[in-house]
Amino acid sequence: MVPVISVTGLGIRFRRNIRGRRSFKDLFSSRIRRTRPGEFWALRDVSFDVSPGEAIGVVGRNGQGKSTLLKLVAGVLLPDEGVVQVNTGVAPLIEITGGFVDDLSVRDNVYLTAGLHGMTKAQVTERFQEIIDFAEIGDFLETPYKHLSSGMKVRLAFSVISRLEEPILLVDEVLAVGDKAFKIKCYKRIEELLAGGRTLFFVSHNERDLERFCTRGLYLDQGILALDGSIKDVLAQYNADYPTL
């Protein structure tokens, strides 16, 4: 089976804000490491393949590269080394405000965001009421997006992205912002998409949610792929490395 995602030797580095002088030793050692002073590798030498229909949970502490990995798969970021090959379309729900324009109305943002992801105007019109009803935002169609609460933004974003026909769904921890009733709706929608053969990348610190949706896990620790296995094995290793205090 041809992978829908193939990641090989993936690495990306970012720059820290560091003040003061750098020694000659720092400069020399950074050349050896292929890293300039003040830089760090958020991900390094990460490799894995994803088959169609897999549901993968990405596990790790804050700052270990989970969201960065999703952005690389979505094409929002470009790697400094290695390759991310995505062989089909991606529907990313990575950041609450991603793709939305503050000064446009809710109605205009639905058409804009869905259009940017490949839906025609006719397709958006056909699904518009379904999107609005799911988001429970019908009274705010002409309201500028910037005036919505964070919870309303999450509902709108999830409703639009989950109506796209892209085979891969990327979901970051943004669902943690929603209220309990809406989370239940989102979870049912994710289960529907998985039943329909979609591929899922799911980042969460909620172990019950990870076990509910995912069969496979990727454990990122200090920017490297520490374990790729069943979600139960990955969570067990993660908890062994970082037991709850």
Biotite code that builds the C-alpha atoms (Angstrom):
import biotite.structure as struc

atoms = struc.array([
    struc.Atom([0.000, 0.000, 0.000], chain_id="A", res_id=1, res_name="MET", atom_name="CA", element="C"),
    struc.Atom([1.360, 3.399, -1.005], chain_id="A", res_id=2, res_name="VAL", atom_name="CA", element="C"),
    struc.Atom([1.763, 5.717, 2.033], chain_id="A", res_id=3, res_name="PRO", atom_name="CA", element="C"),
    struc.Atom([-0.302, 8.905, 2.081], chain_id="A", res_id=4, res_name="VAL", atom_name="CA", element="C"),
    struc.Atom([2.498, 10.542, 4.095], chain_id="A", res_id=5, res_name="ILE", atom_name="CA", element="C"),
    struc.Atom([6.187, 9.665, 3.946], chain_id="A", res_id=6, res_name="SER", atom_name="CA", element="C"),
    struc.Atom([8.626, 11.468, 6.261], chain_id="A", res_id=7, res_name="VAL", atom_name="CA", element="C"),
    struc.Atom([12.359, 10.868, 5.882], chain_id="A", res_id=8, res_name="THR", atom_name="CA", element="C"),
    struc.Atom([15.174, 12.385, 7.968], chain_id="A", res_id=9, res_name="GLY", atom_name="CA", element="C"),
    struc.Atom([12.997, 15.372, 8.866], chain_id="A", res_id=10, res_name="LEU", atom_name="CA", element="C"),
    struc.Atom([14.568, 18.264, 10.753], chain_id="A", res_id=11, res_name="GLY", atom_name="CA", element="C"),
    struc.Atom([13.738, 21.892, 11.416], chain_id="A", res_id=12, res_name="ILE", atom_name="CA", element="C"),
    struc.Atom([15.539, 24.463, 13.558], chain_id="A", res_id=13, res_name="ARG", atom_name="CA", element="C"),
    struc.Atom([14.473, 27.709, 15.172], chain_id="A", res_id=14, res_name="PHE", atom_name="CA", element="C"),
    struc.Atom([16.319, 30.609, 16.740], chain_id="A", res_id=15, res_name="ARG", atom_name="CA", element="C"),
    struc.Atom([16.299, 31.530, 20.404], chain_id="A", res_id=16, res_name="ARG", atom_name="CA", element="C"),
    struc.Atom([16.613, 35.092, 21.631], chain_id="A", res_id=17, res_name="ASN", atom_name="CA", element="C"),
    struc.Atom([20.088, 35.071, 23.183], chain_id="A", res_id=18, res_name="ILE", atom_name="CA", element="C"),
    struc.Atom([21.871, 38.212, 24.337], chain_id="A", res_id=19, res_name="ARG", atom_name="CA", element="C"),
    struc.Atom([25.530, 38.752, 25.022], chain_id="A", res_id=20, res_name="GLY", atom_name="CA", element="C"),
    struc.Atom([28.737, 37.765, 23.275], chain_id="A", res_id=21, res_name="ARG", atom_name="CA", element="C"),
    struc.Atom([29.393, 34.322, 21.838], chain_id="A", res_id=22, res_name="ARG", atom_name="CA", element="C"),
    struc.Atom([32.742, 32.735, 22.436], chain_id="A", res_id=23, res_name="SER", atom_name="CA", element="C"),
    struc.Atom([34.957, 31.341, 19.671], chain_id="A", res_id=24, res_name="PHE", atom_name="CA", element="C"),
    struc.Atom([34.265, 27.890, 21.142], chain_id="A", res_id=25, res_name="LYS", atom_name="CA", element="C"),
    struc.Atom([30.496, 28.437, 20.707], chain_id="A", res_id=26, res_name="ASP", atom_name="CA", element="C"),
    struc.Atom([30.947, 29.531, 17.110], chain_id="A", res_id=27, res_name="LEU", atom_name="CA", element="C"),
    struc.Atom([33.238, 26.616, 16.293], chain_id="A", res_id=28, res_name="PHE", atom_name="CA", element="C"),
    struc.Atom([31.042, 23.984, 17.930], chain_id="A", res_id=29, res_name="SER", atom_name="CA", element="C"),
    struc.Atom([27.947, 25.359, 16.186], chain_id="A", res_id=30, res_name="SER", atom_name="CA", element="C"),
    struc.Atom([29.650, 24.835, 12.818], chain_id="A", res_id=31, res_name="ARG", atom_name="CA", element="C"),
    struc.Atom([30.396, 21.223, 13.741], chain_id="A", res_id=32, res_name="ILE", atom_name="CA", element="C"),
    struc.Atom([26.740, 20.724, 14.690], chain_id="A", res_id=33, res_name="ARG", atom_name="CA", element="C"),
    struc.Atom([25.494, 22.595, 11.588], chain_id="A", res_id=34, res_name="ARG", atom_name="CA", element="C"),
    struc.Atom([23.680, 24.938, 13.973], chain_id="A", res_id=35, res_name="THR", atom_name="CA", element="C"),
    struc.Atom([24.320, 28.671, 14.229], chain_id="A", res_id=36, res_name="ARG", atom_name="CA", element="C"),
    struc.Atom([24.613, 30.330, 17.669], chain_id="A", res_id=37, res_name="PRO", atom_name="CA", element="C"),
    struc.Atom([21.213, 30.728, 19.280], chain_id="A", res_id=38, res_name="GLY", atom_name="CA", element="C"),
    struc.Atom([19.575, 28.030, 17.178], chain_id="A", res_id=39, res_name="GLU", atom_name="CA", element="C"),
    struc.Atom([18.046, 24.744, 18.276], chain_id="A", res_id=40, res_name="PHE", atom_name="CA", element="C"),
    struc.Atom([16.574, 21.764, 16.466], chain_id="A", res_id=41, res_name="TRP", atom_name="CA", element="C"),
    struc.Atom([12.840, 21.518, 17.152], chain_id="A", res_id=42, res_name="ALA", atom_name="CA", element="C"),
    struc.Atom([12.799, 18.215, 15.245], chain_id="A", res_id=43, res_name="LEU", atom_name="CA", element="C"),
    struc.Atom([15.744, 16.123, 14.069], chain_id="A", res_id=44, res_name="ARG", atom_name="CA", element="C"),
    struc.Atom([16.081, 12.943, 12.014], chain_id="A", res_id=45, res_name="ASP", atom_name="CA", element="C"),
    struc.Atom([12.386, 12.028, 12.189], chain_id="A", res_id=46, res_name="VAL", atom_name="CA", element="C"),
    struc.Atom([11.237, 9.283, 9.789], chain_id="A", res_id=47, res_name="SER", atom_name="CA", element="C"),
    struc.Atom([7.932, 7.394, 9.429], chain_id="A", res_id=48, res_name="PHE", atom_name="CA", element="C"),
    struc.Atom([5.275, 6.417, 6.879], chain_id="A", res_id=49, res_name="ASP", atom_name="CA", element="C"),
    struc.Atom([1.506, 6.708, 7.202], chain_id="A", res_id=50, res_name="VAL", atom_name="CA", element="C"),
    struc.Atom([-0.919, 4.388, 5.389], chain_id="A", res_id=51, res_name="SER", atom_name="CA", element="C"),
    struc.Atom([-4.397, 5.494, 4.237], chain_id="A", res_id=52, res_name="PRO", atom_name="CA", element="C"),
    struc.Atom([-6.972, 5.377, 7.023], chain_id="A", res_id=53, res_name="GLY", atom_name="CA", element="C"),
    struc.Atom([-4.525, 5.274, 9.928], chain_id="A", res_id=54, res_name="GLU", atom_name="CA", element="C"),
    struc.Atom([-5.362, 7.208, 13.093], chain_id="A", res_id=55, res_name="ALA", atom_name="CA", element="C"),
    struc.Atom([-2.178, 8.457, 14.722], chain_id="A", res_id=56, res_name="ILE", atom_name="CA", element="C"),
    struc.Atom([-1.809, 10.164, 18.084], chain_id="A", res_id=57, res_name="GLY", atom_name="CA", element="C"),
    struc.Atom([1.222, 12.420, 18.550], chain_id="A", res_id=58, res_name="VAL", atom_name="CA", element="C"),
    struc.Atom([2.447, 12.284, 22.147], chain_id="A", res_id=59, res_name="VAL", atom_name="CA", element="C"),
    struc.Atom([4.999, 14.286, 24.107], chain_id="A", res_id=60, res_name="GLY", atom_name="CA", element="C"),
    struc.Atom([5.522, 17.105, 26.576], chain_id="A", res_id=61, res_name="ARG", atom_name="CA", element="C"),
    struc.Atom([5.016, 20.738, 25.628], chain_id="A", res_id=62, res_name="ASN", atom_name="CA", element="C"),
    struc.Atom([7.762, 22.058, 23.387], chain_id="A", res_id=63, res_name="GLY", atom_name="CA", element="C"),
    struc.Atom([8.814, 18.679, 21.972], chain_id="A", res_id=64, res_name="GLN", atom_name="CA", element="C"),
    struc.Atom([7.810, 19.363, 18.343], chain_id="A", res_id=65, res_name="GLY", atom_name="CA", element="C"),
    struc.Atom([4.274, 17.946, 18.117], chain_id="A", res_id=66, res_name="LYS", atom_name="CA", element="C"),
    struc.Atom([2.582, 21.017, 16.629], chain_id="A", res_id=67, res_name="SER", atom_name="CA", element="C"),
    struc.Atom([5.668, 21.722, 14.532], chain_id="A", res_id=68, res_name="THR", atom_name="CA", element="C"),
    struc.Atom([5.361, 18.249, 12.998], chain_id="A", res_id=69, res_name="LEU", atom_name="CA", element="C"),
    struc.Atom([1.732, 18.888, 12.053], chain_id="A", res_id=70, res_name="LEU", atom_name="CA", element="C"),
    struc.Atom([2.659, 22.223, 10.472], chain_id="A", res_id=71, res_name="LYS", atom_name="CA", element="C"),
    struc.Atom([5.358, 20.528, 8.413], chain_id="A", res_id=72, res_name="LEU", atom_name="CA", element="C"),
    struc.Atom([2.871, 17.908, 7.207], chain_id="A", res_id=73, res_name="VAL", atom_name="CA", element="C"),
    struc.Atom([0.378, 20.675, 6.394], chain_id="A", res_id=74, res_name="ALA", atom_name="CA", element="C"),
    struc.Atom([3.007, 22.599, 4.438], chain_id="A", res_id=75, res_name="GLY", atom_name="CA", element="C"),
    struc.Atom([2.799, 25.628, 6.741], chain_id="A", res_id=76, res_name="VAL", atom_name="CA", element="C"),
    struc.Atom([6.502, 25.212, 7.578], chain_id="A", res_id=77, res_name="LEU", atom_name="CA", element="C"),
    struc.Atom([9.369, 24.004, 5.391], chain_id="A", res_id=78, res_name="LEU", atom_name="CA", element="C"),
    struc.Atom([12.046, 21.651, 6.797], chain_id="A", res_id=79, res_name="PRO", atom_name="CA", element="C"),
    struc.Atom([15.737, 22.507, 7.080], chain_id="A", res_id=80, res_name="ASP", atom_name="CA", element="C"),
    struc.Atom([16.619, 18.930, 6.271], chain_id="A", res_id=81, res_name="GLU", atom_name="CA", element="C"),
    struc.Atom([14.848, 15.794, 5.156], chain_id="A", res_id=82, res_name="GLY", atom_name="CA", element="C"),
    struc.Atom([11.629, 15.368, 3.207], chain_id="A", res_id=83, res_name="VAL", atom_name="CA", element="C"),
    struc.Atom([7.906, 15.408, 3.942], chain_id="A", res_id=84, res_name="VAL", atom_name="CA", element="C"),
    struc.Atom([5.992, 13.839, 1.066], chain_id="A", res_id=85, res_name="GLN", atom_name="CA", element="C"),
    struc.Atom([2.204, 14.156, 1.273], chain_id="A", res_id=86, res_name="VAL", atom_name="CA", element="C"),
    struc.Atom([0.444, 12.319, -1.532], chain_id="A", res_id=87, res_name="ASN", atom_name="CA", element="C"),
    struc.Atom([-3.047, 13.664, -0.993], chain_id="A", res_id=88, res_name="THR", atom_name="CA", element="C"),
    struc.Atom([-4.940, 16.673, 0.381], chain_id="A", res_id=89, res_name="GLY", atom_name="CA", element="C"),
    struc.Atom([-4.768, 17.851, 3.985], chain_id="A", res_id=90, res_name="VAL", atom_name="CA", element="C"),
    struc.Atom([-7.409, 19.520, 6.170], chain_id="A", res_id=91, res_name="ALA", atom_name="CA", element="C"),
    struc.Atom([-5.525, 21.194, 9.049], chain_id="A", res_id=92, res_name="PRO", atom_name="CA", element="C"),
    struc.Atom([-7.128, 22.279, 12.319], chain_id="A", res_id=93, res_name="LEU", atom_name="CA", element="C"),
    struc.Atom([-3.894, 23.455, 13.916], chain_id="A", res_id=94, res_name="ILE", atom_name="CA", element="C"),
    struc.Atom([-4.565, 26.996, 15.139], chain_id="A", res_id=95, res_name="GLU", atom_name="CA", element="C"),
    struc.Atom([-7.865, 28.598, 16.041], chain_id="A", res_id=96, res_name="ILE", atom_name="CA", element="C"),
    struc.Atom([-7.338, 31.633, 13.803], chain_id="A", res_id=97, res_name="THR", atom_name="CA", element="C"),
    struc.Atom([-5.570, 29.803, 10.969], chain_id="A", res_id=98, res_name="GLY", atom_name="CA", element="C"),
    struc.Atom([-6.944, 30.972, 7.604], chain_id="A", res_id=99, res_name="GLY", atom_name="CA", element="C"),
    struc.Atom([-9.531, 33.352, 9.063], chain_id="A", res_id=100, res_name="PHE", atom_name="CA", element="C"),
    struc.Atom([-9.513, 37.130, 8.534], chain_id="A", res_id=101, res_name="VAL", atom_name="CA", element="C"),
    struc.Atom([-10.441, 39.328, 11.510], chain_id="A", res_id=102, res_name="ASP", atom_name="CA", element="C"),
    struc.Atom([-12.296, 42.073, 9.643], chain_id="A", res_id=103, res_name="ASP", atom_name="CA", element="C"),
    struc.Atom([-14.362, 39.799, 7.409], chain_id="A", res_id=104, res_name="LEU", atom_name="CA", element="C"),
    struc.Atom([-17.758, 38.542, 8.518], chain_id="A", res_id=105, res_name="SER", atom_name="CA", element="C"),
    struc.Atom([-18.385, 34.973, 9.591], chain_id="A", res_id=106, res_name="VAL", atom_name="CA", element="C"),
    struc.Atom([-20.179, 34.337, 6.300], chain_id="A", res_id=107, res_name="ARG", atom_name="CA", element="C"),
    struc.Atom([-17.297, 35.656, 4.194], chain_id="A", res_id=108, res_name="ASP", atom_name="CA", element="C"),
    struc.Atom([-14.750, 33.711, 6.256], chain_id="A", res_id=109, res_name="ASN", atom_name="CA", element="C"),
    struc.Atom([-16.588, 30.434, 5.622], chain_id="A", res_id=110, res_name="VAL", atom_name="CA", element="C"),
    struc.Atom([-16.425, 30.996, 1.869], chain_id="A", res_id=111, res_name="TYR", atom_name="CA", element="C"),
    struc.Atom([-12.820, 32.216, 2.006], chain_id="A", res_id=112, res_name="LEU", atom_name="CA", element="C"),
    struc.Atom([-11.410, 29.442, 4.183], chain_id="A", res_id=113, res_name="THR", atom_name="CA", element="C"),
    struc.Atom([-13.254, 26.624, 2.413], chain_id="A", res_id=114, res_name="ALA", atom_name="CA", element="C"),
    struc.Atom([-12.251, 28.126, -0.947], chain_id="A", res_id=115, res_name="GLY", atom_name="CA", element="C"),
    struc.Atom([-8.595, 28.238, 0.052], chain_id="A", res_id=116, res_name="LEU", atom_name="CA", element="C"),
    struc.Atom([-8.822, 24.507, 0.707], chain_id="A", res_id=117, res_name="HIS", atom_name="CA", element="C"),
    struc.Atom([-10.170, 23.769, -2.750], chain_id="A", res_id=118, res_name="GLY", atom_name="CA", element="C"),
    struc.Atom([-13.951, 23.899, -2.391], chain_id="A", res_id=119, res_name="MET", atom_name="CA", element="C"),
    struc.Atom([-15.855, 25.698, -5.127], chain_id="A", res_id=120, res_name="THR", atom_name="CA", element="C"),
    struc.Atom([-18.324, 28.457, -4.301], chain_id="A", res_id=121, res_name="LYS", atom_name="CA", element="C"),
    struc.Atom([-21.159, 26.113, -5.278], chain_id="A", res_id=122, res_name="ALA", atom_name="CA", element="C"),
    struc.Atom([-19.866, 23.422, -2.917], chain_id="A", res_id=123, res_name="GLN", atom_name="CA", element="C"),
    struc.Atom([-19.601, 25.902, -0.052], chain_id="A", res_id=124, res_name="VAL", atom_name="CA", element="C"),
    struc.Atom([-23.120, 27.176, -0.710], chain_id="A", res_id=125, res_name="THR", atom_name="CA", element="C"),
    struc.Atom([-24.423, 23.603, -0.716], chain_id="A", res_id=126, res_name="GLU", atom_name="CA", element="C"),
    struc.Atom([-22.846, 22.886, 2.677], chain_id="A", res_id=127, res_name="ARG", atom_name="CA", element="C"),
    struc.Atom([-23.102, 26.369, 4.177], chain_id="A", res_id=128, res_name="PHE", atom_name="CA", element="C"),
    struc.Atom([-26.143, 25.725, 6.372], chain_id="A", res_id=129, res_name="GLN", atom_name="CA", element="C"),
    struc.Atom([-24.679, 22.443, 7.596], chain_id="A", res_id=130, res_name="GLU", atom_name="CA", element="C"),
    struc.Atom([-21.463, 24.256, 8.564], chain_id="A", res_id=131, res_name="ILE", atom_name="CA", element="C"),
    struc.Atom([-23.330, 27.019, 10.385], chain_id="A", res_id=132, res_name="ILE", atom_name="CA", element="C"),
    struc.Atom([-25.705, 24.658, 12.182], chain_id="A", res_id=133, res_name="ASP", atom_name="CA", element="C"),
    struc.Atom([-22.852, 22.471, 13.421], chain_id="A", res_id=134, res_name="PHE", atom_name="CA", element="C"),
    struc.Atom([-20.954, 25.530, 14.664], chain_id="A", res_id=135, res_name="ALA", atom_name="CA", element="C"),
    struc.Atom([-24.114, 26.894, 16.355], chain_id="A", res_id=136, res_name="GLU", atom_name="CA", element="C"),
    struc.Atom([-23.248, 30.347, 15.055], chain_id="A", res_id=137, res_name="ILE", atom_name="CA", element="C"),
    struc.Atom([-26.289, 31.248, 12.932], chain_id="A", res_id=138, res_name="GLY", atom_name="CA", element="C"),
    struc.Atom([-26.967, 34.516, 14.790], chain_id="A", res_id=139, res_name="ASP", atom_name="CA", element="C"),
    struc.Atom([-23.514, 35.883, 13.968], chain_id="A", res_id=140, res_name="PHE", atom_name="CA", element="C"),
    struc.Atom([-23.228, 35.474, 10.190], chain_id="A", res_id=141, res_name="LEU", atom_name="CA", element="C"),
    struc.Atom([-22.607, 39.163, 9.539], chain_id="A", res_id=142, res_name="GLU", atom_name="CA", element="C"),
    struc.Atom([-20.445, 39.684, 12.654], chain_id="A", res_id=143, res_name="THR", atom_name="CA", element="C"),
    struc.Atom([-16.734, 40.403, 12.058], chain_id="A", res_id=144, res_name="PRO", atom_name="CA", element="C"),
    struc.Atom([-14.693, 37.353, 12.938], chain_id="A", res_id=145, res_name="TYR", atom_name="CA", element="C"),
    struc.Atom([-12.555, 39.326, 15.402], chain_id="A", res_id=146, res_name="LYS", atom_name="CA", element="C"),
    struc.Atom([-15.575, 39.852, 17.657], chain_id="A", res_id=147, res_name="HIS", atom_name="CA", element="C"),
    struc.Atom([-16.184, 36.137, 18.200], chain_id="A", res_id=148, res_name="LEU", atom_name="CA", element="C"),
    struc.Atom([-15.173, 34.461, 21.454], chain_id="A", res_id=149, res_name="SER", atom_name="CA", element="C"),
    struc.Atom([-12.397, 31.877, 21.384], chain_id="A", res_id=150, res_name="SER", atom_name="CA", element="C"),
    struc.Atom([-14.972, 29.105, 21.788], chain_id="A", res_id=151, res_name="GLY", atom_name="CA", element="C"),
    struc.Atom([-17.004, 30.371, 18.837], chain_id="A", res_id=152, res_name="MET", atom_name="CA", element="C"),
    struc.Atom([-13.836, 30.530, 16.719], chain_id="A", res_id=153, res_name="LYS", atom_name="CA", element="C"),
    struc.Atom([-13.070, 26.897, 17.551], chain_id="A", res_id=154, res_name="VAL", atom_name="CA", element="C"),
    struc.Atom([-16.603, 25.822, 16.628], chain_id="A", res_id=155, res_name="ARG", atom_name="CA", element="C"),
    struc.Atom([-16.439, 27.665, 13.318], chain_id="A", res_id=156, res_name="LEU", atom_name="CA", element="C"),
    struc.Atom([-12.958, 26.376, 12.445], chain_id="A", res_id=157, res_name="ALA", atom_name="CA", element="C"),
    struc.Atom([-13.764, 22.753, 13.228], chain_id="A", res_id=158, res_name="PHE", atom_name="CA", element="C"),
    struc.Atom([-17.062, 22.919, 11.378], chain_id="A", res_id=159, res_name="SER", atom_name="CA", element="C"),
    struc.Atom([-15.443, 24.280, 8.205], chain_id="A", res_id=160, res_name="VAL", atom_name="CA", element="C"),
    struc.Atom([-12.365, 22.046, 8.234], chain_id="A", res_id=161, res_name="ILE", atom_name="CA", element="C"),
    struc.Atom([-14.291, 18.857, 9.019], chain_id="A", res_id=162, res_name="SER", atom_name="CA", element="C"),
    struc.Atom([-16.570, 19.491, 6.011], chain_id="A", res_id=163, res_name="ARG", atom_name="CA", element="C"),
    struc.Atom([-13.677, 19.498, 3.567], chain_id="A", res_id=164, res_name="LEU", atom_name="CA", element="C"),
    struc.Atom([-13.173, 16.402, 1.457], chain_id="A", res_id=165, res_name="GLU", atom_name="CA", element="C"),
    struc.Atom([-9.430, 16.199, 2.087], chain_id="A", res_id=166, res_name="GLU", atom_name="CA", element="C"),
    struc.Atom([-8.362, 12.625, 2.969], chain_id="A", res_id=167, res_name="PRO", atom_name="CA", element="C"),
    struc.Atom([-6.042, 13.698, 5.833], chain_id="A", res_id=168, res_name="ILE", atom_name="CA", element="C"),
    struc.Atom([-7.273, 15.526, 8.943], chain_id="A", res_id=169, res_name="LEU", atom_name="CA", element="C"),
    struc.Atom([-4.754, 17.227, 11.242], chain_id="A", res_id=170, res_name="LEU", atom_name="CA", element="C"),
    struc.Atom([-6.145, 18.132, 14.670], chain_id="A", res_id=171, res_name="VAL", atom_name="CA", element="C"),
    struc.Atom([-4.052, 19.960, 17.265], chain_id="A", res_id=172, res_name="ASP", atom_name="CA", element="C"),
    struc.Atom([-5.015, 20.706, 20.857], chain_id="A", res_id=173, res_name="GLU", atom_name="CA", element="C"),
    struc.Atom([-7.364, 23.522, 19.846], chain_id="A", res_id=174, res_name="VAL", atom_name="CA", element="C"),
    struc.Atom([-10.372, 21.367, 20.794], chain_id="A", res_id=175, res_name="LEU", atom_name="CA", element="C"),
    struc.Atom([-9.388, 21.836, 24.424], chain_id="A", res_id=176, res_name="ALA", atom_name="CA", element="C"),
    struc.Atom([-10.877, 25.342, 24.170], chain_id="A", res_id=177, res_name="VAL", atom_name="CA", element="C"),
    struc.Atom([-14.398, 24.160, 23.338], chain_id="A", res_id=178, res_name="GLY", atom_name="CA", element="C"),
    struc.Atom([-17.151, 23.443, 25.879], chain_id="A", res_id=179, res_name="ASP", atom_name="CA", element="C"),
    struc.Atom([-18.173, 19.902, 26.815], chain_id="A", res_id=180, res_name="LYS", atom_name="CA", element="C"),
    struc.Atom([-21.273, 19.742, 24.615], chain_id="A", res_id=181, res_name="ALA", atom_name="CA", element="C"),
    struc.Atom([-19.387, 20.859, 21.526], chain_id="A", res_id=182, res_name="PHE", atom_name="CA", element="C"),
    struc.Atom([-16.519, 18.470, 22.214], chain_id="A", res_id=183, res_name="LYS", atom_name="CA", element="C"),
    struc.Atom([-18.992, 15.590, 22.122], chain_id="A", res_id=184, res_name="ILE", atom_name="CA", element="C"),
    struc.Atom([-20.177, 16.783, 18.692], chain_id="A", res_id=185, res_name="LYS", atom_name="CA", element="C"),
    struc.Atom([-16.579, 17.081, 17.486], chain_id="A", res_id=186, res_name="CYS", atom_name="CA", element="C"),
    struc.Atom([-15.688, 13.616, 18.714], chain_id="A", res_id=187, res_name="TYR", atom_name="CA", element="C"),
    struc.Atom([-18.688, 12.090, 16.952], chain_id="A", res_id=188, res_name="LYS", atom_name="CA", element="C"),
    struc.Atom([-17.705, 13.933, 13.766], chain_id="A", res_id=189, res_name="ARG", atom_name="CA", element="C"),
    struc.Atom([-14.121, 12.619, 13.998], chain_id="A", res_id=190, res_name="ILE", atom_name="CA", element="C"),
    struc.Atom([-15.454, 9.081, 14.438], chain_id="A", res_id=191, res_name="GLU", atom_name="CA", element="C"),
    struc.Atom([-17.628, 9.544, 11.328], chain_id="A", res_id=192, res_name="GLU", atom_name="CA", element="C"),
    struc.Atom([-14.616, 10.706, 9.320], chain_id="A", res_id=193, res_name="LEU", atom_name="CA", element="C"),
    struc.Atom([-12.506, 7.760, 10.517], chain_id="A", res_id=194, res_name="LEU", atom_name="CA", element="C"),
    struc.Atom([-15.300, 5.343, 9.640], chain_id="A", res_id=195, res_name="ALA", atom_name="CA", element="C"),
    struc.Atom([-15.272, 6.886, 6.168], chain_id="A", res_id=196, res_name="GLY", atom_name="CA", element="C"),
    struc.Atom([-11.598, 6.039, 5.703], chain_id="A", res_id=197, res_name="GLY", atom_name="CA", element="C"),
    struc.Atom([-9.973, 9.384, 6.557], chain_id="A", res_id=198, res_name="ARG", atom_name="CA", element="C"),
    struc.Atom([-6.440, 9.516, 7.913], chain_id="A", res_id=199, res_name="THR", atom_name="CA", element="C"),
    struc.Atom([-6.062, 11.311, 11.268], chain_id="A", res_id=200, res_name="LEU", atom_name="CA", element="C"),
    struc.Atom([-3.148, 13.030, 12.989], chain_id="A", res_id=201, res_name="PHE", atom_name="CA", element="C"),
    struc.Atom([-4.280, 13.919, 16.515], chain_id="A", res_id=202, res_name="PHE", atom_name="CA", element="C"),
    struc.Atom([-2.236, 15.936, 19.023], chain_id="A", res_id=203, res_name="VAL", atom_name="CA", element="C"),
    struc.Atom([-3.558, 15.889, 22.576], chain_id="A", res_id=204, res_name="SER", atom_name="CA", element="C"),
    struc.Atom([-2.524, 15.543, 26.207], chain_id="A", res_id=205, res_name="HIS", atom_name="CA", element="C"),
    struc.Atom([-5.796, 13.754, 26.943], chain_id="A", res_id=206, res_name="ASN", atom_name="CA", element="C"),
    struc.Atom([-4.959, 10.052, 27.051], chain_id="A", res_id=207, res_name="GLU", atom_name="CA", element="C"),
    struc.Atom([-8.582, 8.947, 26.915], chain_id="A", res_id=208, res_name="ARG", atom_name="CA", element="C"),
    struc.Atom([-9.083, 10.880, 23.686], chain_id="A", res_id=209, res_name="ASP", atom_name="CA", element="C"),
    struc.Atom([-5.893, 9.447, 22.205], chain_id="A", res_id=210, res_name="LEU", atom_name="CA", element="C"),
    struc.Atom([-6.972, 5.893, 23.017], chain_id="A", res_id=211, res_name="GLU", atom_name="CA", element="C"),
    struc.Atom([-10.495, 6.605, 21.759], chain_id="A", res_id=212, res_name="ARG", atom_name="CA", element="C"),
    struc.Atom([-9.459, 7.687, 18.264], chain_id="A", res_id=213, res_name="PHE", atom_name="CA", element="C"),
    struc.Atom([-5.961, 6.364, 17.630], chain_id="A", res_id=214, res_name="CYS", atom_name="CA", element="C"),
    struc.Atom([-4.462, 2.936, 17.096], chain_id="A", res_id=215, res_name="THR", atom_name="CA", element="C"),
    struc.Atom([-0.883, 4.109, 16.490], chain_id="A", res_id=216, res_name="ARG", atom_name="CA", element="C"),
    struc.Atom([1.264, 6.628, 18.352], chain_id="A", res_id=217, res_name="GLY", atom_name="CA", element="C"),
    struc.Atom([4.330, 8.757, 17.663], chain_id="A", res_id=218, res_name="LEU", atom_name="CA", element="C"),
    struc.Atom([6.219, 9.778, 20.817], chain_id="A", res_id=219, res_name="TYR", atom_name="CA", element="C"),
    struc.Atom([8.349, 12.903, 20.367], chain_id="A", res_id=220, res_name="LEU", atom_name="CA", element="C"),
    struc.Atom([10.949, 13.656, 23.032], chain_id="A", res_id=221, res_name="ASP", atom_name="CA", element="C"),
    struc.Atom([13.484, 16.490, 22.725], chain_id="A", res_id=222, res_name="GLN", atom_name="CA", element="C"),
    struc.Atom([12.778, 16.763, 19.020], chain_id="A", res_id=223, res_name="GLY", atom_name="CA", element="C"),
    struc.Atom([13.419, 13.140, 18.115], chain_id="A", res_id=224, res_name="ILE", atom_name="CA", element="C"),
    struc.Atom([11.036, 10.259, 17.455], chain_id="A", res_id=225, res_name="LEU", atom_name="CA", element="C"),
    struc.Atom([11.517, 8.240, 20.640], chain_id="A", res_id=226, res_name="ALA", atom_name="CA", element="C"),
    struc.Atom([8.929, 5.577, 19.800], chain_id="A", res_id=227, res_name="LEU", atom_name="CA", element="C"),
    struc.Atom([6.619, 4.626, 16.933], chain_id="A", res_id=228, res_name="ASP", atom_name="CA", element="C"),
    struc.Atom([4.178, 1.895, 17.923], chain_id="A", res_id=229, res_name="GLY", atom_name="CA", element="C"),
    struc.Atom([0.686, 1.103, 19.153], chain_id="A", res_id=230, res_name="SER", atom_name="CA", element="C"),
    struc.Atom([-0.954, 3.974, 21.001], chain_id="A", res_id=231, res_name="ILE", atom_name="CA", element="C"),
    struc.Atom([-1.061, 1.882, 24.210], chain_id="A", res_id=232, res_name="LYS", atom_name="CA", element="C"),
    struc.Atom([2.669, 1.130, 24.050], chain_id="A", res_id=233, res_name="ASP", atom_name="CA", element="C"),
    struc.Atom([3.505, 4.744, 23.255], chain_id="A", res_id=234, res_name="VAL", atom_name="CA", element="C"),
    struc.Atom([1.441, 6.093, 26.154], chain_id="A", res_id=235, res_name="LEU", atom_name="CA", element="C"),
    struc.Atom([2.934, 3.501, 28.508], chain_id="A", res_id=236, res_name="ALA", atom_name="CA", element="C"),
    struc.Atom([6.469, 4.558, 27.549], chain_id="A", res_id=237, res_name="GLN", atom_name="CA", element="C"),
    struc.Atom([5.599, 8.246, 27.840], chain_id="A", res_id=238, res_name="TYR", atom_name="CA", element="C"),
    struc.Atom([4.132, 7.742, 31.320], chain_id="A", res_id=239, res_name="ASN", atom_name="CA", element="C"),
    struc.Atom([7.153, 5.695, 32.355], chain_id="A", res_id=240, res_name="ALA", atom_name="CA", element="C"),
    struc.Atom([9.511, 8.475, 31.248], chain_id="A", res_id=241, res_name="ASP", atom_name="CA", element="C"),
    struc.Atom([7.423, 11.241, 32.806], chain_id="A", res_id=242, res_name="TYR", atom_name="CA", element="C"),
    struc.Atom([5.249, 9.801, 35.604], chain_id="A", res_id=243, res_name="PRO", atom_name="CA", element="C"),
    struc.Atom([2.472, 11.984, 36.949], chain_id="A", res_id=244, res_name="THR", atom_name="CA", element="C"),
    struc.Atom([3.564, 13.901, 40.033], chain_id="A", res_id=245, res_name="LEU", atom_name="CA", element="C"),
])
